Amino acid sequence: MDNLTIAASKYTPNIIMDSSGTVSFVGKSYPENTFEFYAQVLKWIEDFFLEGSSREFILNFEISYFNSSSSKLFFDLFDILEAHSGDFKIDINWIYDEENESAEEAGEDFIEDFESLNIQLVKK
């Protein structure tokens, strides 16, 4: 399985997906066509779980701002992670700036919505 890197733009985060099972999203997310932008990301994650070469998956999620369509996409992403949480050790680090209350609250909302996932709030 190949690594995948997508450079940040004004509207999209920097995404690094390592075949060892460590994935990071850093930046803002409000692309014009969210589902088109993230299609290859979701496919990579599905392929990672199908291949199963690593039994651990770590998502470092540091998105300072995202729009409603990105929020829907992140729910879909977390649904995929939740579906595989019985077979893989999945850790999600929700990293937020202590000044950004909305990012912290969004992390808390995801924790409530996905109780079976190990989501840790990480203040930076």
N, C-alpha and C positions, 0 to 999 in steps of 0.2 A: 504494500500500500504506500502510495506517495504522500509526502507532506503537501499541504496546501497553504499558500500565503496570499492574502489579498491586502494590498496596500490601502491605507486610509485615504479618504478623500474629504472634501468639505462636508459631505452628507453621509458618509459611511465610515464604519470603524476599521481599524487595522485588525485583521483576523489572521491568527497563526494556528494552524492545525497540524500537530505533530503526530506521526503514526504510532508513537509510543503511548498516545492516549492523553496528551496534554494539549488543551485548546485554550486560546485566549482571544477575547473580544475587547478592544480598547478604543474608546472614542465616542462619537455620536452616531445615532442611527435614524436617519430620516430620508432614505433614498426615494427617488421618484416612483420606482416600482419595486417595493420591498420584496415581494415573493420571487420575482425574477432575480434580484440581486442575491438573495440567500439560497436560491435553488441548489447551487453547487455545494454550499455549506451543509445543507440538510442531507444531500446525497452522500457527501463524504462521511457524515456521522452515521448514517444508515449502513454504509459500506464497512465502516470501522466495526460496528457491532456484528455484522454478518461474517466478517473475516475472523473476528474473535482472537486475534493473535495476542492481544493484551487484555487482561481481565479488569484493568483499572482505567477509569476515565476521569480526568480532572478538567473542569471548566472554570477558568478565571475570567469573570465577567465584570468588566469595568466600563460600563456604558453610562456616561454622564447625562445624556439626554436621548430620549427616543420618542417617536410619534406613535399614534394609535395603531397604525398598520404594522409597525415594528413590534409593538406590544403583542399583537395577535400572533405574529411570527414567532416571538419568543415563547408564547404559550405552546405553539406547535412543537418547537424545539424541546421544551421541557416535557411535553407529552411523549416524545420519542425517548428521552432519557428515562422517564418514569417506566415506560414499557420494557426497558432493558435493565431496570434496577434490581431485578431478582437474580440476574445472571452475571452482573458486573458490579464492581465497587465503583460507585459514582459519587464524586465530591464536586460541589459547586461553591466557588468563592465569589460572593456578590460584593464587589469592591466599590466603595463609594467615598467621596470626599465628605468630611464631617460637616462642611458648610452646605452640602446639597441634600436638604431634607427630602425632596421629592424622590431622589435616587434611593435613599434609605427606605422610604415608605414603599416604593415599588418592590424592593427586595423583600420587605416584610409581607407584602401581598403575595408574592410568589411562594414564600414559605408557607403561608396559609393555604394557598391553592394546591400545593404539591407537597403534602405532608410526608409522603413516602421518600422524597428526595432529601439528601443531606445538603442543605443550603446553609452556608455560613455567611453572616454579615461581617464584612471586614472593613473597618474604618481606616482610611489612610490619612 
